[in-house]
Amino acid sequence: YISVDVLRALFYTNGSPNISPLSCLRLGGNDFGLEGVRLLVPFLKTRSEMDDLDLSDSNLDDEGARLIADVLDAVLVKELFLARNNITVAGMSSILNSRYSTTLLHLDMNGNNFSGRPEIDIIARFLGRDGIALESIVIGGGDELESEGFQVEWVEILLRSLRNNSSLRQLSIFSNIHDYVLGSISTQLINEIINLTGNTSSFDALCNSNHTFASLNVTVDEESFEPTLHLRRLLKINNIRDISSNQRLRCKLQSFYFQEIFSVEPFLSMKVSMMPNVLELVTQPSDAQGKEVGICSKCVATLNGNLSDTYQFIRHWNVPLLFSFPPQLTECQKLEGEMKQMQFESNLKIKQLEDALRDAEQKMQLLELENKRLMSEIEGVNMNNGCYPHKQSKTVSK
């Protein structure tokens, strides 16, 4: 264990905090408590950012969490580990409401003194905020939480808060959910995650799904939460890192929407010029789909079984407009109309410029007349005062 005296010797010189390029500080398991954190705060505030701060198993209470929140008001911390302390809902609220809490990439609050629903509501509000960068969060623990069990409803609250979240990739809950039947829990959670990551009830619902969240780790009666094949495919698509969210959506459309009979209604209002892009979407695999099934999209020209999808689009779209061209006379009349409109606009612009030039000339003439009048008044005043305009003297040589 590192004592408070050792901390003081490590991070202070002559009573002043040392200034060093330290970016990673892991002091978990030392149990130095509130006194140790009070000693660390001035040292931590001497830097502008940190990659890793680990104070797990440090016997911290809500006051210690508040001091950590003070650090987060001044320092950008990417990964924060506060597992297995004595922090309650008040301490968690201080941390998640700090200035730079939105820049955290990983937060581990597992094994603290959490009672349940109050902490869930605070975490859900945080996950639903705009602009947070958090990619992974670990929660759970607490005697009261373990005795009552982690409610499935709480997991659903957290999942619903991710609907507009574009950063979180992993949610880990280390707490037994032992008051329910395993099958019932699995069904509820699976349906909630499917609705979150790939709601196929409609085209718009699938487009507005979350394309970032990729992993839920939950302990259920000492058994791991096991998603279905359908859900595993959704999470696998979300877990592809080197593609955009739009590419993940294309893969979901190809994998789950364009199957057998589907509604073409969302596409009918599109311009005909978009037809090649739509047909490519239903007949050619995207990069994401190639990675999902382990193939390169360049090696596959057409997806098997998608000719029926192509037929549905052709059958329902505006076929006459799609496959016919306007008569030559109609096209010529259209071009003549466009030329007349352009000529009219050009003539109107020329007239406006001529009017502006004429106004400028008139203003110039008025200014010249005003200038002559003022010069005459000045000469009259000079003559009345016995002053005459200065004339240049000429020197006559004898």
Order of alpha helices (4+ residues) and beta strands (2+ residues): alpha-beta-beta-beta-alpha-beta-alpha-beta-alpha-beta-alpha-beta-alpha-alpha-beta-alpha-alpha-beta-beta-alpha-alpha-alpha-alpha-alpha-alpha-alpha-alpha
